[in-house]
Amino acid sequence: MNKIDKLFIDNIKDIMENGSDDFDGSVRPVYSDGTPSHTKFITQNFEKYDLSKGEFPITALRNTAWKSGIKEIFWIYQDQSNDLDLLSEKYNIKWWDEWEVDGSRTIGIRYGATVKKYDMMSKLLEGIKSQPYGRRHMMSLWQESDFVESAGLNPCAFMTMWSVRRDQSGDRYLDMTLVQRSNDYLVAGHINKIQYVALMMMVAKHCELKAGVFAHYTHNLHIYDRHFDQAHELIKRFDENPNLPLPQLVLNTDKTDFFDFALEDFELNHYNPIKPQLKFELGI
């Protein structure tokens, strides 16, 4: 069995068997019918994957919309936009429409708008290239002044921290840690991981580095109450398919400018997810 699937299932079991719950209190998210969407959850979850050893965090136990996830990264960090029409027309992604702010066709000053406002992406790229071994390479989308300036969903995956290291052979690697306050594990868990792995690979190539270790810290890792049946189905699939191949994400291009990378530059090999696809009702 591969590390990625085992870790995925171990976390699901931990949540279902040992997790806390919020069933006895009010919660913000609701389902489309207005019913409060409660969860079981664990806190302070940490996962680590060495991309240089082929440890790419995506499971074949269910289909993951990895292409849409990477397109969302382009919207946030290349386009540096909060425009829902751009997201829909350029990338055919509509799931953010649920978080439109006051008929503005935006998500407020969040995500890409915050990246643009503080010129985060250019500063990161320039900082890594000019002072690779610096310990201040980070981007934080958690900006309190933006929350005051406009309404909108506060960022879930909100911080990345970046480090360059050299191994004993002299090869230089870029490591990155993603910090996330909250994660809907069965729906967005692997989308968040693979999209930020893609971001890491693009930054590494721009800075003439190799992609190294991707780490992911999630403070609240949860499964919604209307997803419990799907959680048990995923455990069943793992028990019946313990030796699924490990998918490999490849950035296959001669491009070296971060802002030039496109979806067609990525390949996901050995990816044949188990069918049928599982359906999930979102807590909004």
N, C-alpha and C positions, 0 to 999 in steps of 0.2 A: 504494500500500500504506500501511496505517496504522502509526504508530510502535509501538503496543503489540504487534502480531503480529510485526513485524520484530525488535523487541528480544527477544521470547520465542524466536524461532527462532535469532537470533544467539547467545543464551546456550546454547541446546541444542547448537548446532554447536560452540561453544567448549568445553563440557563433553565432548562426545563425541570431538572431535578433539585437544584440547589439555589436557584435564583430567588431574589426578592420579588415583590409585586406591588403595584399601585392600585389594587382593586378597591381599597377602602378609602380612597380620597378622590378629589376632583383632578382632572387632567386637561391639558390644553387641546390635544388632537382629538378629532372626531372622525368617524367614518362618513361616507356620503349620505347615509340616512340620518345623520345627526347623533348617532349613538356614540358615547365616549369610547375612545380606543385605548384600552388599558394594556399593560405589558407585564411580562416577567423579565427581569434583567439582572445582569451582574455588573460590577463596577471595576474600573482600573484594569482593563484587559490590554495585554501587550503581546504583539506578534512580530516576528522578525524573519525576513526572507533574504537569502543571499542570491541576488540575481546572477552573479558571476558563476554560481553553481547550478543554475537552471531552476531555482526555486521561485517560480512565478505564481503569485497568489490568485489563482482562478480555479474554480472547481468545475468538473464535468458532471457533477451530480444533478445539476439543473442548468438550463440555459441562462447565460448572463449577457445582457445587452452591452457588450464591451465596446462595440463601435460607437454607440450612442454616448457611452461614458467618456470616450476619448474626444468626441465632438464637443461635449460639454466643457472639457478642459480647454479646447480651442476658443470657445466662446468666452470663458473666464479669463484666460491668461494670454491669448493672442489678440482677440478682438477687444478684450477688456471692457465687456459690455454687460449691461443689465436689461437690454432690450429684448422683450419676448417675441416681437415680430422678427427680429434678426435671427433669433434662435430657431423659430419655426420655419422661416423661409430659407435660410442658409443651410440648416442642419436637420430640419424635419423633426425637431424635438418639441413636444408640447406638454411634457409632464410638469414643467414649471408654471404653467398657466394657473394652477391652483393657488399660487402665491402672488398673483398680480396685486399690485398696490393701488387701490382707489381708482380703477379704470385707466391707469397711466400707461398700460402695456409695458410696465417695467416691474422689477422685483424690489424697487427702492434702491437706495445707495448700499448695495450689498454685492459680494462676490466680485465680478468683473469691474463694476463701477468703483469699488474700493481699490482694486489693483491699479486702475487708471488714475484715480485721484491722488494716490501717493507714489505713483511711478514705481511700483514694487518690482515688477518683472525686470525692467531695465536695470534697476539698482542691484538686484540679485545677480544677474548675468555679469554685470561689470565688476561686482565685488568678488565673485568667484574667480574670474579671470585675472584680476589685478592683485588679489591677495588670497590665493587658494587655501592657505592653511589658517585663515582667520576663523574666529569662533563666533562671529556675529552674522553669519549668513542665514537669514530667516525672513519669512513673510508671515504677517498676522492679519487675517481678515476681520479680527475682532477689534473693531474700532468704535468705542463708545460714542464719539462725536457723530459718527454716521448713523447710529441708532437713534440719536436725538434729532438729527436733521431730517430723517425720513422713517416711515413705517417700513416693515418688511420682516421676513423670517431671518432671525439671527443665524449666522453661518453654523453649520454642523461640523464639517471638516474645515477648520479655521486657521490652522498654523502648520507651516512646514519649516523644518530646520535642516541645514545642509552642511556637510563636512567633506573635505577632500583628504584622502590618506594615500600613502604609498606603501605597497607591500614589499616583501623582502627581495623580490625580483626587480623592483623599480617601477612597476606599473602603478599608475595613479587612478584611483577610484573615487567616485562621488557617491556618498551615502546620504540618505534622506530619511527623516522621521516625520510622519504625518500625525498631527494631534487632532482628535475629533471629540467633541463634547458628547455626541449622541449618534447612535447608529442603529437603524432598522436592519437587523442582521440578515434576515432572509431575503429582503428585497434589495437593499443597497450595499450590503457588506462587501461583496466581491466587485461590484461596479466601482465603489470608492477606491478599493485597493488597486485595481488594474488601471484605472484612469490616472491615479497619482504615480503609479509605476511608469506609465507612458510619459507623464510630465517629467519625471526624473530622468528617463532615457533621453528626452529631447534636450534638457538642460545639460546633461553629461556630454552629448554629442556637440552641442554648441560650444562647450568649454574644453573640448578635446580631451575628455576623460572617459573612463569606462564606468558603466553602471554597476554599483556595488551593492550595498545592503539597504533594503527598504524595510523600515520599521513602522509599525502602526499602533499608536496608543489611542484607545477609546475609553472614555470615562464612564459612559453608560451604554452598554451593549444589550440590546433588548429584542424580544420577539413579541409581536402583538398577539392579543388573545384570539383573534380570528385567523391566526397563522399557525396555531398549535398543530392542526392536522397535517399541514405541510411539513412542519418540523419532524413529526413522526415518520412521514413518508421519506424524507431525506435520510433519516437514520436507517430505514429499511433498505433504501437504495444502496447505501454504503455497505451494509451487511451482505447484500447480494452481489456487489461489484467492488470487491476490496482492492482490485489491481488496475484501476483506471489509469490510462497514460497521463503524464503530466504535461499540460499545454505549455507552449513556449511562445512568448511575445517577442517579436523581432522588429527593430527599427531598421528597415532595409532601404537605405538611400545614401546618396553622396552629398545630400544637402548638409550644411553646417550652420545655417542661421535659424535660430529658434522660431522666428516668425514665418519661416517658409515651410515648415513641416506640415504635412497634410495626412488625412486618414489613409490614403493609398500607400503611404510610406510604411505603414504598420502591417505585419502579418501575425496571425495567431495560429500556430501550427499544433497538430495533434489534439485538436479540439473537436470532439464529437459528443456533445452533452446528451445525457439520457433524456428520452422523451417518454410520455408527453410533457410539455412545459407545465410547470405549476403556476397557478393563478393566485394573485394576492390582492386583497382589498386594502387600499392605502388609508393610513391615518393621516389626515390633513390638519 
